[in-house]
Amino acid sequence: MSSASFIYLSQEEAIKHGADDVAATVADVERTVVLTYQGKAIEAPTATLFWDVDPAVLKGGFVGYPSKKRANIHAGYIDDDGVKKVAIKNIPSNPDNLKNGHGPRASGLVTILHPESGYPLAVMDAMVISCMRTGCLGALGVKYLRSAQAATAGFIGVGPVNQAAIMGIAEVMPELERAYVFDYDTERAQRFADKFSRQLNIEIVVCASAKEAIVDADVVVPATSVQNKDAAYIEYSWLKKGALFVDLSLWDAKYEVFEKADAMFTNSDLVMERTTMTPACLVAEQVTTEDKLVDIGGVILGQSRGRAADDDIIIYFARGMALYDVMSGYRVYENAKQAGQGQTLSLWEGEYWL
């Protein structure tokens, strides 16, 4: 008779074993981007459930998010020099959670799977891992695509993703001197400024508008809950010469930003499979062509050109994928296992079926 068990890691336990390790997460996403570029990773198509929306809208085709209430199921596999890493992440979310008294926008779980049996090895909180890898994926673009003169960054939204992003960018951009931030919640923006100015030893200016946070920034990072292109607000004229626009949250920039940019990069060619998001919808709507989108994996390996000129305005589409959760989640699991920690839970003690 077989038995099966796995270890459970709460958010606090995941953090204890490296979920919030900025340098390690930057290394995770860079390693994953390279392995994906080399064809050593598989990302399953995302399954998304929307609810409290007219079913006819879902059947008719859409771009963006037809409802604030959604749950995504992601899965990925990485062959990391012979170490097979497999995981699933589920992440339900609603951007109205905070104002409705429910806490953060999203919750989630990462499940690390045995590469042969498929049985769970570990189940852990996903939210620190997920936000950290998203912010650090944006930082990866800054590492390789920023102007040589870059010294400032602008952040639109001060939620968990941009909290991770400012830490990741400070990690890869030691010359960062000043950050500009804007959020509709001015008190939260001030708390963000107070915390990270002390932690990162940089000046942080709380701005009265998104435009004010962008116009003097060498790196621009929006991480908001904008739902679709009709709500886009960032204009091309706001971007200074040489700016790097890190597109973390999909719908902040008006299409003119993409039309007029000097170059565009993605974190993987796989992002083109997500037809309801940028950049795939930009190709479908003939705003650009796929050949103009450069996989940053090739830049990292020296096989593709990165920034051509310091005055170029560059777009970097940083699209989250389960593969980054696989890599970071596996690291956290290995750390916990080596420490002999985590709560062991039984899946079954004996087989029920013959």
C-alpha contacts under 8 A as a table, 3 or more apart, distances in Angstrom:
res1	aa1	res2	aa2	distance
1	M	350	G	5.74
1	M	351	E	6.33
2	S	349	E	7.22
2	S	350	G	5.75
2	S	351	E	6.40
3	S	346	S	7.97
3	S	347	L	7.50
3	S	348	W	5.49
3	S	349	E	4.67
3	S	350	G	5.38
3	S	351	E	7.23
4	A	119	Y	7.69
4	A	346	S	6.15
4	A	347	L	5.26
4	A	348	W	5.46
4	A	349	E	6.69
5	S	120	P	7.54
5	S	121	L	7.27
5	S	344	T	6.70
5	S	345	L	5.51
5	S	346	S	4.24
5	S	347	L	4.99
5	S	348	W	7.00
6	F	120	P	5.96
6	F	121	L	4.69
6	F	122	A	5.04
6	F	123	V	7.19
6	F	344	T	5.65
6	F	345	L	5.53
6	F	346	S	6.60
6	F	347	L	7.22
7	I	121	L	6.47
7	I	122	A	4.67
7	I	123	V	6.36
7	I	342	G	5.50
7	I	343	Q	5.24
7	I	344	T	4.36
7	I	345	L	6.00
8	Y	122	A	5.76
8	Y	123	V	4.94
8	Y	124	M	5.62
8	Y	342	G	5.59
8	Y	343	Q	5.06
8	Y	344	T	6.29
8	Y	345	L	6.94
9	L	12	E	7.72
9	L	13	E	5.30
9	L	14	A	5.66
9	L	122	A	7.56
9	L	123	V	6.40
9	L	124	M	4.52
9	L	125	D	6.54
9	L	342	G	5.39
9	L	343	Q	6.72
10	S	13	E	5.06
10	S	14	A	6.05
10	S	124	M	5.89
10	S	125	D	5.52
11	Q	14	A	5.05
11	Q	15	I	6.18
11	Q	124	M	7.12
11	Q	125	D	4.99
11	Q	126	A	7.60
11	Q	127	M	7.63
11	Q	128	V	7.15
12	E	15	I	5.16
12	E	16	K	6.25
13	E	16	K	4.94
13	E	17	H	6.43
13	E	342	G	7.17
14	A	17	H	5.23
14	A	18	G	6.44
14	A	19	A	5.39
14	A	124	M	6.85
14	A	125	D	6.93
14	A	332	V	6.43
15	I	18	G	5.19
15	I	19	A	4.53
15	I	20	D	5.58
15	I	128	V	7.43
16	K	19	A	7.27
17	H	332	V	5.42
17	H	333	Y	7.80
17	H	335	N	5.64
17	H	336	A	5.83
18	G	21	D	5.02
18	G	24	A	7.86
18	G	331	R	7.75
18	G	332	V	5.69
18	G	335	N	7.59
19	A	25	T	7.90
19	A	128	V	6.11
19	A	129	I	5.22
19	A	132	M	7.66
19	A	328	S	7.26
19	A	329	G	7.66
19	A	332	V	6.22
20	D	25	T	7.69
20	D	128	V	6.44
20	D	129	I	6.88
20	D	132	M	6.53
21	D	24	A	5.40
21	D	25	T	6.08
22	V	25	T	5.12
22	V	26	V	6.18
22	V	132	M	7.34
22	V	136	C	7.41
22	V	164	A	7.91
22	V	167	M	6.89
22	V	168	G	6.06
22	V	171	E	7.45
23	A	26	V	5.21
23	A	27	A	6.29
23	A	168	G	7.52
23	A	171	E	6.83
24	A	27	A	5.05
24	A	28	D	6.09
25	T	28	D	4.76
25	T	29	V	6.22
25	T	132	M	7.03
25	T	133	R	6.02
25	T	136	C	6.57
25	T	328	S	6.51
26	V	29	V	5.37
26	V	30	E	6.17
26	V	133	R	7.36
26	V	136	C	5.30
26	V	137	L	7.00
26	V	139	A	7.50
26	V	140	L	6.83
26	V	168	G	6.90
27	A	30	E	5.16
27	A	31	R	5.99
28	D	31	R	5.24
28	D	32	T	6.10
28	D	324	Y	7.00
28	D	327	M	6.03
28	D	328	S	6.05
29	V	32	T	4.97
29	V	33	V	6.00
29	V	133	R	6.75
29	V	136	C	7.16
29	V	137	L	6.01
29	V	140	L	7.62
29	V	324	Y	5.78
29	V	327	M	7.64
30	E	33	V	5.13
30	E	34	V	6.31
30	E	137	L	7.78
30	E	140	L	6.78
31	R	34	V	5.29
31	R	35	L	6.22
32	T	35	L	5.10
32	T	36	T	5.95
32	T	78	I	7.94
32	T	323	L	6.88
32	T	324	Y	6.45
32	T	327	M	7.01
33	V	36	T	5.17
33	V	37	Y	6.12
33	V	267	N	6.56
33	V	268	S	6.82
33	V	296	I	7.73
33	V	297	G	5.61
34	V	37	Y	5.05
34	V	38	Q	6.22
34	V	297	G	5.03
34	V	298	G	7.78
34	V	300	I	7.39
34	V	301	L	7.55
35	L	38	Q	4.98
35	L	39	G	6.35
35	L	40	K	5.19
35	L	41	A	6.30
35	L	78	I	7.65
35	L	79	D	7.88
35	L	80	D	7.39
36	T	39	G	5.11
36	T	40	K	5.50
36	T	41	A	4.93
36	T	42	I	7.55
36	T	268	S	7.18
36	T	297	G	7.81
37	Y	40	K	7.55
37	Y	268	S	6.70
37	Y	269	D	7.85
37	Y	295	D	7.59
37	Y	297	G	5.41
37	Y	298	G	7.06
39	G	42	I	7.84
40	K	78	I	6.10
40	K	79	D	5.49
40	K	80	D	7.53
41	A	76	G	7.36
41	A	77	Y	5.52
41	A	78	I	4.35
41	A	79	D	6.21
41	A	323	L	7.51
42	I	76	G	5.59
42	I	77	Y	5.08
42	I	78	I	6.53
42	I	323	L	7.74
43	E	74	H	7.97
43	E	75	A	6.27
43	E	76	G	4.58
43	E	77	Y	6.63
43	E	270	L	7.84
43	E	321	M	7.29
43	E	322	A	6.76
43	E	323	L	6.50
44	A	74	H	6.75
44	A	75	A	5.45
44	A	76	G	5.97
45	P	74	H	7.30
45	P	75	A	7.92
45	P	273	E	7.76
46	T	72	N	6.66
46	T	73	I	5.86
46	T	74	H	5.24
46	T	75	A	7.63
47	A	72	N	5.72
47	A	73	I	5.16
47	A	74	H	6.87
48	T	70	R	6.79
48	T	71	A	5.65
48	T	72	N	4.48
48	T	73	I	6.41
49	L	70	R	5.40
49	L	71	A	5.19
49	L	72	N	6.50
50	F	53	V	7.02
50	F	66	P	7.48
50	F	67	S	6.07
50	F	68	K	7.81
50	F	69	K	5.86
50	F	70	R	4.41
50	F	71	A	6.72
51	W	67	S	6.71
51	W	69	K	5.88
51	W	70	R	6.42
52	D	67	S	6.91
52	D	69	K	7.11
53	V	57	V	7.35
53	V	58	L	7.98
53	V	66	P	7.04
53	V	67	S	6.01
54	D	57	V	5.53
54	D	58	L	7.17
55	P	58	L	5.19
55	P	59	K	6.34
56	A	59	K	5.06
56	A	60	G	5.98
57	V	60	G	5.20
57	V	61	G	6.71
57	V	62	F	7.23
57	V	66	P	7.44
58	L	61	G	5.89
58	L	62	F	6.95
58	L	66	P	7.61
62	F	65	Y	7.82
62	F	66	P	7.23
62	F	276	T	6.77
63	V	66	P	7.91
63	V	228	N	7.02
63	V	275	T	7.89
63	V	276	T	4.50
63	V	277	M	6.65
63	V	281	C	7.57
64	G	227	Q	5.99
64	G	228	N	4.63
64	G	229	K	7.21
64	G	251	W	7.98
64	G	276	T	5.79
64	G	277	M	6.25
65	Y	68	K	6.80
65	Y	227	Q	5.35
65	Y	228	N	6.30
66	P	227	Q	7.66
67	S	70	R	6.92
68	K	93	S	7.67
68	K	94	N	5.34
68	K	95	P	6.49
68	K	96	D	7.75
68	K	227	Q	7.64
69	K	92	P	7.73
69	K	93	S	6.09
69	K	94	N	4.87
69	K	95	P	7.95
70	R	92	P	5.72
70	R	93	S	5.67
70	R	94	N	6.74
71	A	90	N	7.10
71	A	91	I	5.60
71	A	92	P	3.82
71	A	93	S	6.18
72	N	90	N	5.72
72	N	91	I	5.29
72	N	92	P	6.14
73	I	88	I	7.33
73	I	89	K	5.92
73	I	90	N	4.54
73	I	91	I	6.61
74	H	88	I	5.65
74	H	89	K	5.09
74	H	90	N	6.25
74	H	321	M	7.52
74	H	322	A	5.42
75	A	86	V	7.68
75	A	87	A	5.81
75	A	88	I	4.28
75	A	89	K	6.23
75	A	322	A	5.54
75	A	323	L	7.43
76	G	86	V	5.89
76	G	87	A	5.78
76	G	88	I	6.62
76	G	322	A	5.44
76	G	323	L	5.09
76	G	326	V	6.53
77	Y	84	K	7.25
77	Y	85	K	5.65
77	Y	86	V	4.53
77	Y	87	A	6.79
77	Y	323	L	6.70
77	Y	326	V	7.23
78	I	83	V	7.96
78	I	84	K	5.91
78	I	85	K	5.12
78	I	86	V	6.57
78	I	323	L	7.11
78	I	326	V	7.63
78	I	327	M	7.78
79	D	82	G	5.61
79	D	83	V	5.72
79	D	84	K	4.78
79	D	85	K	6.44
80	D	83	V	4.93
80	D	84	K	6.24
80	D	85	K	7.26
84	K	115	P	6.05
85	K	112	I	7.82
85	K	113	L	7.65
85	K	114	H	8.00
85	K	115	P	6.59
85	K	326	V	6.63
85	K	327	M	7.24
85	K	330	Y	7.00
86	V	112	I	6.08
86	V	113	L	5.39
86	V	114	H	7.07
86	V	115	P	6.12
86	V	326	V	6.25
87	A	110	V	6.80
87	A	111	T	5.41
87	A	112	I	4.42
87	A	113	L	5.43
87	A	322	A	7.80
87	A	325	D	7.62
87	A	326	V	5.24
88	I	110	V	5.78
88	I	111	T	5.20
88	I	112	I	6.74
88	I	113	L	7.78
88	I	322	A	7.21
88	I	326	V	7.53
89	K	108	G	7.04
89	K	109	L	5.66
89	K	110	V	4.48
89	K	111	T	6.33
89	K	126	A	7.36
89	K	322	A	6.69
89	K	325	D	7.33
90	N	108	G	5.42
90	N	109	L	5.62
90	N	110	V	6.82
91	I	106	A	6.59
91	I	107	S	5.81
91	I	108	G	4.30
91	I	109	L	6.83
91	I	126	A	7.84
92	P	106	A	5.79
92	P	107	S	5.99
92	P	108	G	6.44
93	S	105	R	5.49
93	S	106	A	4.10
93	S	107	S	6.58
94	N	97	N	5.63
94	N	105	R	5.26
94	N	106	A	6.41
95	P	98	L	7.21
95	P	105	R	4.75
95	P	106	A	7.64
95	P	225	S	6.43
96	D	99	K	5.61
96	D	100	N	6.07
96	D	105	R	6.77
97	N	100	N	5.06
97	N	101	G	6.18
97	N	102	H	4.87
97	N	103	G	5.73
97	N	104	P	6.08
97	N	105	R	5.25
97	N	106	A	7.96
98	L	101	G	5.26
98	L	102	H	5.62
98	L	103	G	4.79
98	L	104	P	5.58
98	L	105	R	6.38
99	K	102	H	7.58
100	N	103	G	7.97
104	P	107	S	7.32
106	A	127	M	7.37
107	S	125	D	7.93
107	S	126	A	7.09
107	S	127	M	5.97
108	G	125	D	6.12
108	G	126	A	4.89
108	G	127	M	5.96
109	L	123	V	6.63
109	L	124	M	5.57
109	L	125	D	4.79
109	L	126	A	4.52
109	L	127	M	7.56
110	V	123	V	5.72
110	V	124	M	5.35
110	V	125	D	6.31
110	V	126	A	5.25
110	V	325	D	7.26
110	V	326	V	8.00
110	V	329	G	6.88
111	T	120	P	6.39
111	T	121	L	7.43
111	T	122	A	5.70
111	T	123	V	4.46
111	T	124	M	6.57
112	I	120	P	5.79
112	I	121	L	5.46
112	I	122	A	5.13
112	I	123	V	6.42
112	I	326	V	7.35
112	I	329	G	7.15
112	I	330	Y	6.69
112	I	333	Y	7.86
113	L	118	G	5.23
113	L	119	Y	5.49
113	L	120	P	4.43
113	L	121	L	5.36
113	L	122	A	7.22
114	H	117	S	5.63
114	H	118	G	4.77
114	H	119	Y	5.36
114	H	120	P	6.10
114	H	121	L	5.97
115	P	118	G	5.71
120	P	123	V	7.23
122	A	333	Y	6.73
125	D	128	V	7.41
125	D	129	I	7.82
126	A	129	I	5.33
126	A	130	S	5.65
127	M	130	S	5.02
127	M	131	C	5.98
128	V	131	C	5.43
128	V	132	M	5.83
129	I	132	M	5.21
129	I	133	R	6.03
129	I	325	D	6.69
129	I	328	S	6.78
129	I	329	G	6.99
130	S	133	R	5.39
130	S	134	T	6.17
130	S	325	D	6.35
131	C	134	T	5.10
131	C	135	G	6.15
131	C	160	P	6.11
131	C	161	V	4.92
131	C	164	A	6.50
132	M	135	G	5.29
132	M	136	C	6.03
132	M	161	V	6.74
132	M	164	A	5.06
132	M	165	A	7.48
133	R	136	C	4.98
133	R	137	L	5.82
133	R	164	A	7.88
133	R	324	Y	6.44
133	R	325	D	7.23
133	R	328	S	7.64
134	T	137	L	5.07
134	T	138	G	6.53
134	T	161	V	6.41
134	T	164	A	7.61
134	T	165	A	7.52
134	T	248	L	7.77
134	T	318	A	7.81
134	T	319	R	7.96
134	T	320	G	6.06
135	G	138	G	5.23
135	G	139	A	6.41
135	G	161	V	5.26
135	G	162	N	6.14
135	G	163	Q	7.52
135	G	164	A	4.73
135	G	165	A	3.77
135	G	166	I	7.53
135	G	168	G	6.48
136	C	139	A	4.65
136	C	140	L	6.16
136	C	164	A	6.64
136	C	165	A	5.68
136	C	167	M	7.98
136	C	168	G	4.92
136	C	169	I	7.30
137	L	140	L	5.07
137	L	141	G	6.96
137	L	267	N	7.91
137	L	318	A	6.29
137	L	320	G	7.83
138	G	141	G	5.46
138	G	142	V	6.77
138	G	165	A	6.52
138	G	168	G	7.93
138	G	169	I	7.84
138	G	221	V	7.95
138	G	246	V	6.13
138	G	247	D	7.86
138	G	248	L	6.74
138	G	316	Y	8.00
138	G	318	A	5.72
139	A	142	V	4.90
139	A	143	K	6.20
139	A	165	A	6.25
139	A	168	G	5.26
139	A	169	I	4.71
139	A	172	V	6.82
140	L	143	K	5.01
140	L	144	Y	6.63
140	L	169	I	7.91
140	L	172	V	7.58
141	G	144	Y	5.42
141	G	145	L	5.58
141	G	146	R	7.52
141	G	246	V	7.26
141	G	267	N	8.00
141	G	296	I	7.66
141	G	316	Y	6.42
141	G	318	A	7.79
142	V	145	L	5.30
142	V	146	R	5.10
142	V	169	I	6.73
142	V	172	V	7.31
142	V	173	M	7.39
142	V	219	V	7.46
142	V	244	L	7.47
142	V	246	V	7.88
143	K	146	R	6.61
143	K	169	I	7.69
143	K	172	V	5.42
143	K	173	M	6.60
144	Y	299	V	7.60
144	Y	300	I	7.28
144	Y	306	G	7.24
145	L	244	L	7.10
145	L	306	G	6.26
145	L	307	R	5.66
145	L	314	I	7.79
146	R	150	A	6.43
146	R	218	D	7.69
146	R	219	V	7.16
146	R	242	G	7.95
146	R	243	A	7.48
146	R	244	L	5.89
146	R	307	R	7.57
147	S	150	A	5.18
147	S	218	D	7.51
147	S	242	G	6.01
147	S	243	A	7.26
147	S	244	L	7.56
147	S	307	R	7.64
147	S	309	A	7.88
147	S	310	D	5.02
147	S	311	D	7.60
148	A	310	D	6.52
149	Q	310	D	7.52
150	A	175	E	7.60
150	A	176	L	7.49
150	A	218	D	5.26
150	A	219	V	7.36
151	A	175	E	5.61
151	A	176	L	4.58
151	A	177	E	5.55
151	A	178	R	6.89
151	A	218	D	6.58
152	T	176	L	5.66
152	T	177	E	5.97
152	T	178	R	4.94
152	T	179	A	5.58
152	T	180	Y	7.82
152	T	216	D	7.52
152	T	217	A	5.13
152	T	218	D	5.23
152	T	219	V	6.46
153	A	176	L	7.49
153	A	178	R	6.66
153	A	179	A	4.78
153	A	180	Y	6.29
153	A	214	I	7.96
153	A	217	A	4.72
153	A	218	D	5.56
153	A	219	V	4.46
153	A	220	V	5.76
153	A	221	V	7.54
154	G	179	A	5.56
154	G	180	Y	4.55
154	G	181	V	5.75
154	G	213	A	5.26
154	G	214	I	5.36
154	G	216	D	7.91
154	G	217	A	5.19
154	G	218	D	7.63
154	G	219	V	6.15
154	G	220	V	4.75
154	G	221	V	6.05
155	F	158	V	7.19
155	F	162	N	6.90
155	F	179	A	7.37
155	F	180	Y	6.16
155	F	181	V	4.76
155	F	182	F	6.48
155	F	213	A	6.84
155	F	214	I	7.73
155	F	220	V	6.16
155	F	221	V	4.88
155	F	222	P	5.68
155	F	223	A	7.55
156	I	162	N	7.97
156	I	181	V	5.91
156	I	182	F	5.07
156	I	183	D	6.21
156	I	210	A	6.28
156	I	213	A	7.26
156	I	220	V	7.97
156	I	221	V	6.26
156	I	222	P	4.41
156	I	223	A	6.05
156	I	224	T	6.96
157	G	162	N	6.70
157	G	181	V	7.28
157	G	182	F	6.01
157	G	183	D	4.84
157	G	184	Y	7.87
157	G	222	P	6.34
157	G	223	A	5.44
157	G	224	T	5.48
158	V	161	V	7.61
158	V	162	N	5.46
158	V	163	Q	6.22
158	V	181	V	7.42
158	V	182	F	7.42
158	V	183	D	6.24
158	V	188	R	7.29
158	V	189	A	6.12
158	V	192	F	6.61
158	V	223	A	7.61
159	G	162	N	5.71
159	G	163	Q	6.16
159	G	223	A	7.53
159	G	224	T	7.92
160	P	163	Q	4.90
160	P	164	A	6.21
161	V	164	A	5.17
161	V	165	A	6.05
161	V	223	A	6.47
162	N	165	A	4.50
162	N	166	I	5.98
162	N	221	V	7.63
162	N	222	P	7.75
162	N	223	A	6.03
163	Q	166	I	5.56
163	Q	167	M	6.61
163	Q	192	F	7.68
164	A	167	M	5.28
164	A	168	G	6.09
165	A	168	G	4.97
165	A	169	I	5.92
166	I	169	I	5.11
166	I	170	A	6.06
167	M	170	A	5.18
167	M	171	E	6.23
167	M	200	L	7.57
168	G	171	E	5.00
168	G	172	V	6.51
169	I	172	V	5.27
169	I	173	M	5.60
170	A	173	M	5.08
170	A	174	P	5.79
170	A	176	L	6.33
170	A	200	L	7.11
171	E	174	P	6.42
173	M	176	L	5.73
176	L	179	A	7.83
176	L	202	I	7.24
177	E	202	I	5.30
177	E	203	E	6.35
178	R	202	I	5.63
178	R	203	E	4.64
178	R	204	I	5.65
178	R	205	V	7.59
179	A	202	I	7.41
179	A	203	E	6.28
179	A	204	I	4.67
179	A	205	V	6.22
179	A	217	A	7.64
180	Y	204	I	5.73
180	Y	205	V	4.79
180	Y	206	V	6.01
180	Y	207	C	6.53
180	Y	213	A	4.87
180	Y	214	I	7.41
180	Y	217	A	7.33
181	V	189	A	6.86
181	V	193	A	7.70
181	V	204	I	7.23
181	V	205	V	6.24
181	V	206	V	5.05
181	V	207	C	5.78
181	V	210	A	7.90
181	V	213	A	5.54
182	F	186	T	7.66
182	F	189	A	6.57
182	F	206	V	6.09
182	F	207	C	5.22
182	F	208	A	6.60
182	F	209	S	6.03
182	F	210	A	5.61
182	F	213	A	6.06
183	D	186	T	5.95
183	D	188	R	7.59
183	D	189	A	5.78
183	D	209	S	7.88
183	D	210	A	7.77
185	D	188	R	5.42
185	D	189	A	6.31
186	T	189	A	4.90
186	T	190	Q	6.19
186	T	206	V	7.97
187	E	190	Q	5.11
187	E	191	R	6.33
188	R	191	R	5.00
188	R	192	F	6.15
189	A	192	F	4.99
189	A	193	A	6.21
189	A	206	V	6.53
190	Q	193	A	4.94
190	Q	194	D	6.06
190	Q	206	V	6.43
191	R	194	D	5.06
191	R	195	K	6.04
192	F	195	K	5.31
192	F	196	F	6.09
193	A	196	F	5.54
193	A	197	S	5.70
193	A	204	I	5.39
193	A	205	V	7.01
193	A	206	V	6.90
194	D	197	S	5.51
194	D	198	R	6.45
194	D	204	I	7.85
195	K	198	R	5.58
195	K	199	Q	6.15
196	F	199	Q	4.74
196	F	200	L	5.52
196	F	201	N	7.48
196	F	202	I	7.64
196	F	204	I	7.79
197	S	200	L	5.51
197	S	201	N	5.22
197	S	202	I	4.97
197	S	203	E	5.67
197	S	204	I	5.84
198	R	201	N	5.21
198	R	202	I	7.28
206	V	213	A	7.88
207	C	210	A	7.34
207	C	212	E	5.94
207	C	213	A	5.71
208	A	212	E	6.69
208	A	213	A	7.95
209	S	212	E	5.24
209	S	213	A	6.55
210	A	213	A	5.14
210	A	214	I	6.35
210	A	234	I	7.88
211	K	214	I	5.13
211	K	215	V	6.08
211	K	234	I	7.43
211	K	238	W	6.38
212	E	215	V	5.83
212	E	216	D	7.69
213	A	216	D	7.13
213	A	217	A	7.06
214	I	217	A	5.21
214	I	220	V	6.24
214	I	238	W	6.40
214	I	239	L	6.60
215	V	238	W	5.10
215	V	239	L	5.65
215	V	240	K	6.02
216	D	239	L	7.90
216	D	240	K	6.61
217	A	220	V	6.14
217	A	239	L	7.77
217	A	240	K	7.21
217	A	243	A	7.00
218	D	240	K	7.14
218	D	242	G	6.69
218	D	243	A	4.60
218	D	244	L	6.28
219	V	243	A	5.61
219	V	244	L	4.79
219	V	245	F	6.03
219	V	246	V	7.24
220	V	243	A	7.19
220	V	244	L	6.21
220	V	245	F	4.84
220	V	246	V	5.94
221	V	245	F	6.37
221	V	246	V	5.06
221	V	247	D	6.56
221	V	248	L	6.78
222	P	246	V	7.25
222	P	247	D	6.59
222	P	248	L	6.15
222	P	249	S	6.34
222	P	252	D	6.83
223	A	248	L	5.63
223	A	249	S	4.95
224	T	249	S	5.84
224	T	252	D	7.62
225	S	249	S	7.11
226	V	231	A	6.51
226	V	232	A	7.42
226	V	249	S	7.50
226	V	250	L	7.76
226	V	251	W	5.88
226	V	252	D	6.53
227	Q	231	A	7.11
227	Q	251	W	6.76
228	N	231	A	5.89
228	N	232	A	7.23
228	N	250	L	7.97
228	N	251	W	5.55
229	K	232	A	5.16
229	K	251	W	5.18
229	K	252	D	7.50
229	K	254	K	7.15
231	A	251	W	7.21
231	A	252	D	7.38
232	A	251	W	5.53
232	A	252	D	4.61
232	A	253	A	5.30
232	A	254	K	5.13
233	Y	252	D	5.84
233	Y	253	A	5.94
233	Y	254	K	6.08
234	I	238	W	7.11
234	I	252	D	5.97
234	I	253	A	4.53
234	I	254	K	5.77
234	I	257	V	7.84
235	E	238	W	5.56
235	E	239	L	7.58
235	E	253	A	6.57
235	E	254	K	6.01
235	E	256	E	7.15
235	E	257	V	6.39
236	Y	239	L	5.70
236	Y	254	K	7.71
236	Y	256	E	6.29
236	Y	257	V	4.68
236	Y	260	K	7.44
237	S	240	K	7.59
239	L	243	A	6.16
239	L	313	I	7.63
240	K	243	A	5.56
240	K	313	I	7.72
241	K	311	D	4.97
241	K	312	D	6.35
241	K	313	I	6.06
242	G	309	A	7.86
242	G	310	D	5.31
242	G	311	D	3.89
242	G	312	D	4.71
242	G	313	I	4.95
242	G	314	I	7.43
243	A	311	D	7.59
243	A	312	D	7.09
243	A	313	I	4.99
243	A	314	I	6.45
244	L	313	I	5.97
244	L	314	I	4.88
244	L	315	I	6.03
244	L	316	Y	7.29
245	F	313	I	7.59
245	F	314	I	6.07
245	F	315	I	4.83
245	F	316	Y	6.13
246	V	315	I	6.17
246	V	316	Y	4.92
246	V	317	F	6.31
246	V	318	A	6.80
247	D	250	L	6.14
247	D	252	D	7.95
247	D	315	I	6.97
247	D	316	Y	5.89
247	D	317	F	4.91
247	D	318	A	5.92
248	L	317	F	6.74
248	L	318	A	5.43
248	L	319	R	6.74
249	S	252	D	6.89
250	L	253	A	7.83
250	L	277	M	6.81
250	L	278	T	6.14
251	W	254	K	7.58
251	W	278	T	7.92
253	A	256	E	7.92
253	A	257	V	6.25
253	A	258	F	7.94
254	K	257	V	5.78
254	K	258	F	7.63
255	Y	258	F	5.39
255	Y	259	E	6.31
255	Y	287	V	7.46
256	E	259	E	4.85
256	E	260	K	6.00
257	V	260	K	5.51
257	V	261	A	6.00
258	F	261	A	5.31
258	F	264	M	7.91
258	F	287	V	7.45
258	F	288	T	7.71
258	F	315	I	7.29
259	E	287	V	6.13
259	E	288	T	6.81
261	A	264	M	7.16
261	A	312	D	7.70
261	A	313	I	5.45
261	A	314	I	5.87
261	A	315	I	6.79
262	D	312	D	5.60
262	D	313	I	5.43
262	D	314	I	5.87
263	A	292	K	7.28
263	A	293	L	7.74
263	A	307	R	7.82
263	A	312	D	7.50
263	A	313	I	6.99
263	A	314	I	5.03
263	A	315	I	6.37
264	M	292	K	6.62
264	M	293	L	5.28
264	M	294	V	6.42
264	M	314	I	5.79
264	M	315	I	4.63
264	M	316	Y	5.86
264	M	317	F	7.60
265	F	293	L	5.17
265	F	294	V	4.51
265	F	295	D	5.79
265	F	296	I	6.12
265	F	314	I	7.81
265	F	315	I	6.18
265	F	316	Y	4.75
265	F	317	F	6.15
266	T	269	D	6.85
266	T	271	V	7.55
266	T	293	L	6.43
266	T	294	V	6.01
266	T	295	D	5.04
266	T	296	I	5.95
266	T	316	Y	5.66
266	T	317	F	4.71
266	T	318	A	6.19
266	T	319	R	7.65
267	N	271	V	7.72
267	N	295	D	5.79
267	N	296	I	5.45
267	N	297	G	6.91
267	N	316	Y	7.67
267	N	317	F	6.55
267	N	318	A	5.57
267	N	319	R	6.68
268	S	271	V	5.91
268	S	295	D	5.17
268	S	296	I	6.87
268	S	297	G	6.98
269	D	272	M	5.95
269	D	294	V	7.99
269	D	295	D	5.95
270	L	273	E	5.75
270	L	274	R	7.99
271	V	274	R	5.68
271	V	279	P	7.50
271	V	280	A	7.18
271	V	319	R	6.65
272	M	275	T	6.51
272	M	279	P	6.79
272	M	280	A	4.82
273	E	280	A	7.15
274	R	277	M	5.80
274	R	278	T	7.97
274	R	280	A	6.40
275	T	278	T	7.65
275	T	280	A	5.12
275	T	281	C	5.62
276	T	280	A	7.12
276	T	281	C	5.96
277	M	280	A	5.96
277	M	281	C	5.67
278	T	281	C	5.26
278	T	282	L	5.98
278	T	317	F	7.69
279	P	282	L	5.17
279	P	283	V	6.71
279	P	317	F	7.09
280	A	283	V	5.30
280	A	284	A	6.36
281	C	284	A	4.83
281	C	285	E	6.01
282	L	285	E	5.15
282	L	286	Q	6.05
282	L	287	V	5.02
282	L	288	T	5.96
282	L	289	T	7.89
283	V	286	Q	4.90
283	V	287	V	5.90
283	V	288	T	5.18
283	V	289	T	5.21
283	V	290	E	6.23
284	A	287	V	7.73
285	E	288	T	7.90
286	Q	289	T	6.65
288	T	292	K	7.11
289	T	292	K	5.67
289	T	293	L	7.42
290	E	293	L	5.46
291	D	294	V	7.39
294	V	298	G	7.81
294	V	304	S	7.63
295	D	298	G	5.84
295	D	299	V	7.22
296	I	299	V	4.85
296	I	300	I	6.26
296	I	304	S	7.84
296	I	306	G	7.78
297	G	300	I	5.18
297	G	301	L	6.37
298	G	301	L	5.14
298	G	302	G	6.03
298	G	303	Q	4.80
298	G	304	S	4.86
298	G	305	R	7.92
299	V	302	G	5.01
299	V	303	Q	5.84
299	V	304	S	4.69
299	V	305	R	5.84
299	V	306	G	5.66
300	I	303	Q	7.64
301	L	304	S	7.70
302	G	305	R	7.21
305	R	308	A	7.24
307	R	310	D	7.27
307	R	312	D	7.38
307	R	314	I	7.68
308	A	312	D	7.18
309	A	312	D	5.41
320	G	324	Y	7.55
321	M	324	Y	6.06
321	M	325	D	7.46
322	A	325	D	5.10
322	A	326	V	6.18
323	L	326	V	4.90
323	L	327	M	6.34
324	Y	327	M	5.21
324	Y	328	S	6.16
325	D	328	S	5.26
325	D	329	G	5.42
326	V	329	G	5.22
326	V	330	Y	5.88
327	M	330	Y	5.30
327	M	331	R	6.40
328	S	331	R	5.11
328	S	332	V	6.33
329	G	332	V	5.12
329	G	333	Y	6.11
330	Y	333	Y	4.98
330	Y	334	E	6.09
331	R	334	E	5.16
331	R	335	N	6.18
332	V	335	N	5.13
332	V	336	A	6.21
333	Y	336	A	5.16
333	Y	337	K	6.03
334	E	337	K	5.03
334	E	338	Q	6.04
335	N	338	Q	5.26
335	N	339	A	6.26
336	A	339	A	5.06
336	A	340	G	6.13
336	A	341	Q	5.23
336	A	342	G	6.45
337	K	340	G	4.95
337	K	341	Q	6.10
337	K	342	G	7.59
338	Q	341	Q	7.77
346	S	349	E	6.80
348	W	351	E	7.03
351	E	354	L	7.40
